[in-house]
Amino acid sequence: MLKRTFSLATVSAAALACAPFSFAQETEALEILSSDGAALMATPLETFDSPWAMTFLPDGRALVTEMAGKIWLLNADGSKAGEITNVPVVTKRNQGGLGDIILHPDFAQNNTVFLSYVERDPEDDTLSGAAVEKAVLTLTEAGGALEDREVIWRQSQKVPGNGHYGMRLVVAPDGNLIITSSERQKFSPAQNMDMNLGKIIRVTTDGEPLEDNPFYGSGGVTDTIWSLGHRNMLGAAFDGDGQLWVHEMGPSGGDELNLILKGENYGYPIVSNGEHYNGKQFFGNHEDFPIYENPAISWTPVISPAGLIIYDGEAFADWQGDAFIGGLSSQALIRVEFQQTPLDNQGAGGKSSTMETTATEAARYEWGKRVREVEQGPDGAIYVLEDEDGGRLIRLEPAE
């Protein structure tokens, strides 16, 4: 399908060269020129300290989490209205702290939210793991509170270190809960079916396993596993056909965007399109071992993906169905287009599908800041959260 590019304002070469730096210093809207010839109008709305996640409420307001343990209620214009109280107590260390927040599929009736965060072992502070709570959110004009908090899921088991928690949350079209549980930089748990690290988890909104999960009946955490062989997953989203997409950070090279299939193994730490940080090779890449699922696209050099949406709004009508991924080390918002192609060898690797979904990076939008989170607003605009202290909430719209 041909894609229309948005018209650009006349910008001098000197202005283009300075645009990323200038935007990083300004608070007024600025035009971002992208690699595909499109232009976006970027408007900073608010500032946070190490924001991690954002979700919109039905009334147009929004919630933003900060890793140190705050949840902010935002007005419809993106400004801070006030804090949400009775939030889980967390200790921000490296990649750990307060994480994701999403709405229950029946939020309009039950005011329930899900949030993820890192728990520390009460007897050994060096051990930690991600946890997911459900809670009732009571809102006021200037904030609100979490009530009836209940832990419904935990990474098992807690391990040393403060990285690769994952803990992105998304509600599936069938109303059940998807949790990304990363491998905590421990490699082998991603293939260990007695642990839920390095797995994508599927449970009910009460945290219970589902009988149609691929390994249900094995007992314990195995009953909740949907797919395995994953590294560090910081973005998950469903497309318009109900397919689950999850990206994960590779080691030195080999970041991946994967179409997630029931019961499939994505190969880590046996195969990777990257290499270990010490330069050692994996057993092979994905093409060498077709028994493992191939990524739809991989990146070397890495983009360090964080945050993911599959866009379906009207503001960027020509980009409906495209993925938008936040980039940390790449300091960019990355747009990805999808293609369906016939398999040359039907059923290769034991698969029964005759079609393969591949993806192509279509564009990068850069302004010199790490992008932690991406969300689509009720107005069809794309909202991004910059990483680290002073990270801004920015609304992206088509330039005039």
C-alpha positions in Angstrom: 0.0 0.0 0.0 1.3 3.4 -0.9 1.8 5.7 2.0 1.4 9.5 1.9 4.1 11.6 3.4 3.2 14.7 5.3 4.3 18.0 3.8 7.3 19.7 5.3 7.8 23.3 6.2 10.9 24.8 4.6 13.8 24.2 6.9 17.4 25.2 6.2 20.2 22.7 6.4 21.6 24.5 9.5 18.3 24.4 11.2 17.9 20.6 10.4 21.3 19.9 11.9 20.4 21.7 15.1 16.9 20.4 15.4 17.5 17.5 17.9 19.6 19.7 20.2 17.2 22.6 20.0 14.1 20.4 20.8 15.9 19.0 23.8 16.2 22.5 25.2 12.9 24.0 24.3 9.4 23.7 25.8 7.5 25.0 22.8 6.3 22.8 20.0 8.9 22.0 17.3 8.8 20.2 14.0 10.8 16.9 13.8 12.0 15.9 10.4 12.2 12.2 10.0 14.1 9.7 7.9 11.0 9.0 5.7 10.5 12.6 4.7 7.5 13.1 7.0 7.3 15.9 9.6 5.9 15.6 13.1 4.9 18.4 15.4 6.2 17.7 18.9 4.7 19.4 21.9 6.2 18.9 25.4 3.4 18.7 28.0 4.9 17.8 31.4 8.1 16.6 33.1 8.8 13.5 35.3 11.6 11.8 37.1 12.4 8.4 35.4 8.9 7.8 34.1 8.2 4.2 33.0 4.6 3.8 31.8 1.5 5.7 30.8 -2.2 4.8 30.3 -5.2 6.9 29.3 -8.4 6.9 31.3 -11.9 6.9 29.7 -12.5 10.6 30.6 -9.4 11.7 28.7 -7.1 12.0 31.7 -4.1 9.8 32.1 -1.8 8.0 34.6 2.0 8.1 34.5 4.3 5.9 36.7 7.8 6.9 37.9 10.3 4.2 38.8 10.9 5.6 42.3 7.3 4.8 43.3 5.0 7.6 42.2 1.9 7.5 40.1 0.7 10.8 38.7 -2.8 11.7 37.6 -2.7 14.0 34.5 -5.3 16.4 33.3 -6.6 16.0 29.8 -4.1 18.7 28.6 -1.2 16.6 30.0 -0.4 18.7 33.0 -0.1 17.1 36.5 -3.3 17.1 38.5 -1.9 15.3 41.6 -0.5 12.1 42.9 -2.2 8.7 43.4 -1.6 7.5 47.0 -1.2 4.0 48.6 1.1 3.0 45.8 3.4 -0.1 46.4 6.6 0.8 48.2 9.6 0.2 45.9 13.3 0.7 45.9 14.6 2.1 42.6 17.7 0.2 41.6 19.1 0.1 38.1 16.2 -1.3 36.0 14.0 -2.0 38.9 11.2 0.0 40.7 7.6 0.8 39.8 6.8 -0.4 36.3 3.7 -0.6 34.2 0.1 0.4 34.8 -2.9 -0.6 32.6 -6.7 -0.6 33.0 -8.9 -3.7 33.6 -11.0 -4.4 30.5 -14.1 -3.6 32.6 -12.6 -0.5 34.2 -15.7 1.6 33.5 -17.6 -0.7 35.8 -15.0 -1.8 38.4 -12.4 1.0 38.4 -9.7 -1.7 38.6 -6.1 -1.3 37.4 -3.1 -3.6 37.1 0.4 -2.4 38.0 3.8 -4.1 38.0 6.8 -3.4 40.2 9.9 -5.0 41.7 9.7 -6.7 45.0 12.8 -7.3 47.2 13.1 -10.4 49.3 12.4 -9.3 52.9 15.1 -11.6 54.2 17.8 -11.0 51.6 17.7 -7.5 50.0 20.0 -8.7 47.2 17.2 -10.9 45.8 14.4 -9.4 43.8 11.6 -10.2 41.3 8.7 -8.5 39.5 5.2 -8.7 40.9 1.8 -7.7 39.5 -1.0 -6.2 41.6 -4.6 -5.5 40.9 -6.2 -2.6 42.8 -9.3 -0.4 42.8 -8.5 3.2 41.7 -10.5 6.0 43.3 -10.1 9.3 41.5 -10.6 12.9 42.5 -10.0 16.2 40.6 -6.5 16.4 42.1 -5.3 12.8 42.5 -6.7 9.6 43.9 -5.8 6.4 45.8 -5.3 2.7 45.2 -7.5 0.5 47.4 -8.1 -3.2 47.8 -4.6 -4.0 46.5 -3.8 -7.6 45.8 -0.7 -9.3 44.4 -1.9 -11.7 41.6 1.4 -12.8 40.1 5.1 -13.0 40.9 8.3 -13.9 39.1 9.5 -17.2 40.4 12.0 -17.3 41.7 13.6 -14.1 43.1 17.3 -13.9 42.0 20.3 -11.6 42.5 20.7 -8.6 40.3 18.7 -5.5 39.3 18.1 -6.0 35.6 15.8 -7.5 33.0 12.5 -7.6 34.8 10.3 -7.1 31.8 6.9 -6.6 33.6 5.0 -5.1 30.7 1.3 -5.7 30.9 -1.4 -5.8 28.2 -5.0 -7.1 28.2 -5.7 -9.5 25.4 -8.8 -9.3 23.2 -10.3 -12.2 25.1 -10.0 -10.1 28.4 -7.2 -12.1 29.9 -3.9 -10.6 31.1 -0.5 -10.9 29.3 2.7 -10.3 31.3 6.2 -10.2 30.0 8.6 -11.9 32.4 12.2 -11.4 31.4 15.1 -13.7 32.2 16.8 -11.5 34.7 20.2 -11.7 33.0 20.5 -15.3 34.0 20.3 -16.9 30.6 19.1 -20.5 31.3 15.8 -19.7 33.0 14.4 -18.7 29.6 14.4 -22.5 28.7 13.6 -23.8 32.2 9.9 -24.7 32.3 9.9 -24.9 36.1 10.6 -21.1 36.2 8.5 -18.3 34.8 11.6 -16.1 33.8 12.2 -15.5 30.1 8.5 -16.3 29.4 5.4 -14.6 28.2 2.6 -15.3 30.8 -1.1 -15.6 30.2 -3.5 -15.6 33.2 -6.9 -14.4 34.1 -7.5 -11.0 35.6 -7.3 -12.7 39.0 -3.9 -14.2 38.1 -5.2 -17.7 37.6 -3.8 -20.0 34.8 -6.1 -20.7 31.8 -7.0 -24.3 30.7 -6.2 -23.5 27.1 -2.7 -22.4 27.9 -0.2 -24.6 25.9 1.4 -26.3 28.9 -1.6 -26.3 31.3 -1.8 -29.5 33.4 2.0 -29.5 34.1 1.4 -27.8 37.4 2.9 -24.8 39.1 4.1 -21.8 37.1 4.3 -23.9 33.9 0.5 -23.7 33.7 0.7 -20.0 33.1 3.4 -20.0 30.3 2.3 -18.9 26.8 5.7 -18.8 25.1 9.3 -19.2 26.1 12.9 -18.5 25.1 12.8 -14.7 25.6 15.4 -12.2 26.8 14.4 -8.7 28.0 10.8 -7.7 26.9 9.8 -4.1 27.4 7.0 -3.7 25.0 3.8 -5.7 24.1 0.7 -4.9 22.0 -2.1 -6.6 20.1 -2.8 -5.7 16.5 -6.1 -5.3 14.8 -6.3 -9.0 14.0 -5.8 -10.0 17.6 -2.1 -11.0 17.2 0.3 -10.4 20.0 3.6 -8.6 19.2 6.4 -8.3 21.8 9.9 -6.9 21.3 12.9 -7.8 23.3 16.4 -6.5 23.7 19.1 -8.7 22.3 22.6 -8.9 23.8 25.3 -7.2 21.7 23.2 -6.9 18.6 20.0 -8.8 17.7 17.1 -6.7 19.2 13.9 -8.5 18.1 10.3 -7.8 17.3 8.4 -11.1 17.5 4.9 -12.3 16.6 4.0 -14.4 19.6 2.5 -17.8 18.9 1.0 -20.2 21.4 3.5 -22.6 22.9 6.4 -21.5 20.7 10.1 -21.3 21.7 11.9 -18.1 20.6 15.4 -19.6 21.2 17.1 -17.5 23.9 19.8 -18.2 25.1 20.5 -21.0 22.5 20.2 -18.8 19.4 20.4 -15.0 18.8 21.1 -12.7 15.9 23.6 -10.9 18.2 26.5 -12.1 20.3 27.4 -12.1 24.0 28.9 -8.9 25.4 32.3 -10.7 25.8 32.3 -11.5 22.1 31.4 -15.2 22.4 29.0 -16.6 19.9 25.7 -18.2 20.5 25.1 -21.7 19.1 23.8 -20.0 16.0 21.4 -17.4 14.8 17.7 -18.0 14.1 18.2 -19.0 10.5 20.5 -21.8 11.6 17.8 -23.4 13.9 14.4 -23.2 12.3 12.8 -25.1 15.2 12.9 -21.8 17.0 10.6 -18.9 16.0 12.3 -16.3 13.8 11.9 -12.6 14.7 9.8 -10.6 12.2 12.6 -8.0 12.3 15.9 -7.7 14.2 18.3 -4.8 14.7 22.1 -4.7 14.7 23.2 -2.2 15.9 20.6 -2.3 18.6 17.8 0.2 19.1 17.2 -0.9 22.8 13.4 -1.1 22.4 11.0 0.1 25.2 7.3 0.7 24.8 5.2 -0.5 21.9 1.9 0.4 20.2 0.2 -0.8 17.0 -1.4 2.3 15.7 -5.1 2.4 14.7 -6.0 6.1 15.0 -7.1 8.7 12.5 -4.5 11.4 13.1 -1.9 9.4 11.1 -4.4 7.5 8.9 -1.8 6.2 6.5 0.1 4.6 9.4 -2.8 2.5 10.7 -1.5 -1.0 11.5 2.1 0.1 11.8 4.1 -0.5 15.0 5.7 2.4 16.9 8.6 1.4 19.2 10.5 3.6 21.7 14.3 3.5 21.4 16.5 4.0 24.5 20.1 3.8 23.1 18.9 4.7 19.7 17.2 7.9 21.1 14.4 7.6 18.6 10.8 6.6 17.9 10.9 3.9 15.3 8.0 3.1 12.9 7.7 -0.5 11.5 5.5 -1.7 8.7 4.4 -5.3 8.3 4.2 -7.7 5.3 2.7 -11.1 4.8 4.8 -13.4 2.5 4.3 -17.1 1.5 6.7 -19.5 3.1 9.1 -21.1 0.5 9.0 -24.4 2.4 5.5 -24.9 4.0 5.7 -26.2 7.5 9.5 -25.5 7.9 10.7 -26.2 11.4 7.6 -28.1 12.2 5.3 -25.1 11.7 2.0 -25.5 9.9 1.5 -21.9 8.7 1.9 -21.2 5.0 2.5 -17.5 5.5 5.2 -15.6 7.2 4.9 -12.2 8.8 8.0 -10.0 8.3 8.6 -6.4 9.1 10.5 -3.5 7.8 11.7 -0.4 9.6 10.0 2.5 7.8 11.3 5.5 9.6 13.0 7.0 12.7 12.0 10.2 14.4 14.8 11.6 16.5 15.3 14.5 18.8 18.3 13.4 21.0 16.4 11.8 23.9 15.9 8.2 25.1 12.3 7.1 24.6 10.9 4.9 27.4 7.2 4.6 26.6 4.8 5.0 23.7 1.0 5.4 23.8 -1.8 6.3 21.5 -4.1 9.0 22.8 -7.9 9.2 22.5 -7.3 12.1 20.1 -5.2 9.8 17.8 -2.0 11.6 18.6 1.1 9.6 19.7 2.4 10.3 23.2 5.9 9.4 24.3 7.7 9.5 27.6 11.4 10.4 27.6 13.6 8.3 29.9 15.5 9.3 33.1 15.1 12.3 35.4 13.6 15.3 33.6 11.9 13.0 31.1 9.1 14.8 29.3 5.7 13.7 28.1 5.5 14.7 24.4 2.5 14.7 22.1 3.3 14.0 18.4 1.0 15.1 15.7 1.2 15.6 11.9 2.9 18.8 11.0 0.8 21.3 9.1 
